[in-house]
């Protein structure tokens, strides 16, 4: 009789060990899924940050181009809307300040399309402020589907 009980307890112990292994595998798989989800969120955030830094650099790029061609910028030659189609001509080697502005805007809008997904830009020269200061407002817009936001609009103001 004693021998019969020992065999039953050993068989029961083997089944309990199998259940423990299955529970451990389940807990491990849930943990790995959590790690994968965190990795995905990290990659998405990294991509969004990269695109935002590109947008900032492109906003500074057009502001610097306007400062280099200040007379045309103050005349409003750089003012453009999101959907403006620009064509600087074949060689982009015009000699006037307006030609240079058209070339700058065309190159800038092309860089926006390359660097930002669905990237567009707009430049607005604001009316003169106190003491005759001139502010230019630069708008950038792009799609950030990877970041979970359908469209992002970025604005910066700078003094010429």
QUIWO-V842509 format. One record per residue. N is the residue number from 1. RES is the residue in three letters. PSI is psi as a letter, one per 30 degrees, with the letter a starting at -180 (NA if undefined). D_LAST is the distance of its C-alpha to the last C-alpha in whole Angstrom. Layout:
BEGIN
n | res | psi | d_last
N | RES | PSI | D_LAST
N | RES | PSI | D_LAST
END
This chain:
BEGIN
n | res | psi | d_last
1 | UNK | e | 100
2 | UNK | e | 98
3 | UNK | e | 97
4 | UNK | e | 96
5 | UNK | e | 93
6 | UNK | e | 92
7 | UNK | e | 91
8 | UNK | e | 89
9 | UNK | e | 87
10 | UNK | e | 86
11 | UNK | e | 85
12 | UNK | e | 83
13 | UNK | e | 81
14 | UNK | e | 80
15 | UNK | e | 79
16 | UNK | e | 77
17 | UNK | e | 75
18 | UNK | e | 74
19 | UNK | e | 72
20 | UNK | e | 71
21 | UNK | e | 69
22 | UNK | e | 68
23 | UNK | e | 66
24 | UNK | e | 65
25 | UNK | e | 63
26 | UNK | e | 62
27 | UNK | e | 60
28 | UNK | e | 59
29 | UNK | e | 58
30 | UNK | e | 56
31 | UNK | e | 54
32 | UNK | e | 53
33 | UNK | e | 52
34 | UNK | e | 50
35 | UNK | e | 48
36 | UNK | e | 47
37 | UNK | e | 46
38 | UNK | e | 44
39 | UNK | e | 43
40 | UNK | e | 41
41 | UNK | e | 39
42 | UNK | e | 38
43 | UNK | e | 37
44 | UNK | e | 35
45 | UNK | e | 33
46 | UNK | e | 32
47 | UNK | e | 31
48 | UNK | e | 29
49 | UNK | e | 27
50 | UNK | e | 27
51 | UNK | e | 25
52 | UNK | e | 23
53 | UNK | e | 22
54 | UNK | e | 22
55 | UNK | e | 19
56 | UNK | e | 17
57 | UNK | e | 17
58 | UNK | e | 16
59 | UNK | e | 13
60 | UNK | e | 12
61 | UNK | e | 13
62 | UNK | e | 11
63 | UNK | e | 8
64 | UNK | e | 9
65 | UNK | e | 10
66 | UNK | e | 8
67 | UNK | e | 6
68 | UNK | f | 10
69 | UNK | h | 10
70 | UNK | e | 7
71 | UNK | e | 10
72 | UNK | e | 11
73 | UNK | e | 8
74 | UNK | f | 8
75 | UNK | f | 12
76 | UNK | g | 12
77 | UNK | f | 13
78 | UNK | f | 12
79 | UNK | k | 13
80 | UNK | l | 16
81 | UNK | l | 19
82 | UNK | e | 21
83 | UNK | g | 24
84 | UNK | k | 23
85 | UNK | k | 25
86 | UNK | k | 23
87 | UNK | j | 25
88 | UNK | g | 23
89 | UNK | a | 27
90 | UNK | e | 29
91 | UNK | f | 27
92 | UNK | h | 24
93 | UNK | h | 24
94 | UNK | l | 23
95 | UNK | f | 22
96 | UNK | l | 20
97 | UNK | e | 16
98 | UNK | e | 17
99 | UNK | e | 19
100 | UNK | e | 17
101 | UNK | e | 15
102 | UNK | e | 18
103 | UNK | e | 19
104 | UNK | e | 16
105 | UNK | e | 16
106 | UNK | e | 20
107 | UNK | e | 20
108 | UNK | e | 18
109 | UNK | e | 20
110 | UNK | e | 23
111 | UNK | e | 22
112 | UNK | e | 21
113 | UNK | e | 25
114 | UNK | e | 26
115 | UNK | e | 25
116 | UNK | k | 25
117 | UNK | j | 28
118 | UNK | g | 28
119 | UNK | k | 24
120 | UNK | l | 22
121 | UNK | l | 18
122 | UNK | k | 16
123 | UNK | k | 13
124 | UNK | k | 12
125 | UNK | k | 9
126 | UNK | l | 10
127 | UNK | l | 12
128 | UNK | k | 11
129 | UNK | a | 12
130 | UNK | k | 14
131 | UNK | g | 13
132 | UNK | g | 11
133 | UNK | k | 8
134 | UNK | k | 6
135 | UNK | k | 6
136 | UNK | k | 7
137 | UNK | k | 10
138 | UNK | k | 12
139 | UNK | k | 16
140 | UNK | k | 18
141 | UNK | k | 22
142 | UNK | l | 25
143 | UNK | k | 29
144 | UNK | i | 30
145 | UNK | e | 34
146 | UNK | e | 35
147 | UNK | f | 33
148 | UNK | g | 35
149 | UNK | k | 32
150 | UNK | e | 32
151 | UNK | k | 28
152 | UNK | k | 25
153 | UNK | k | 22
154 | UNK | k | 19
155 | UNK | k | 16
156 | UNK | k | 13
157 | UNK | k | 10
158 | UNK | l | 7
159 | UNK | k | 4
160 | UNK | NA | 0
END
